Amino acid sequence: MHGDTETVRKILTEHGDTWAVVGLSSNRERAAYGVAAVLQRFGKRIVPVHPKAETVHGEQGYTSLDAIPFDVDVVDVFVNSDLAGAVADEAVAKGAKAVWFQLGVVDEAAYERTRAMGLDMVMDRCPAIEIPRLG
């Protein structure tokens, strides 16, 4: 687990409310679907990013981060670990303030690279678990 409690708190409370959720589709069986709903309940704007570019939870989807025509604050990553590093690099290029790798998504090199570029990053954690802990 990477990302201390202070980094988690900072991402959830200080980095803004627009979260690109990479891997989010309309499939209700996938974890991303439920986590995105929790993010919305806590006031975050979710932006689905998936090859199908589906509208999810009332929000327009996009095929990639660079296809989003506005700024995003946090990039929440629900792809396999072997694909996550490229997404982190895209988040840096997009100008995001933070990257969040979900539970089970681990890429040490991407973590170090993203932090070195000045972004806050959390790896192998879930915001739906962390938000209620903020109190």
Secondary structure, DSSP 8 states (H G I E B T S, - for coil): -BS-HHHHHHHHHTS-SEEEEET--S-TTSHHHHHHHHHHHTT-EEEEE-TT---BTTB--BSSGGG-SS--SEEEE-S-HHHHHHHHHHHHHHT-SEEEE-TT---HHHHHHHHHTT-EEEBS--HHHHHHHT-
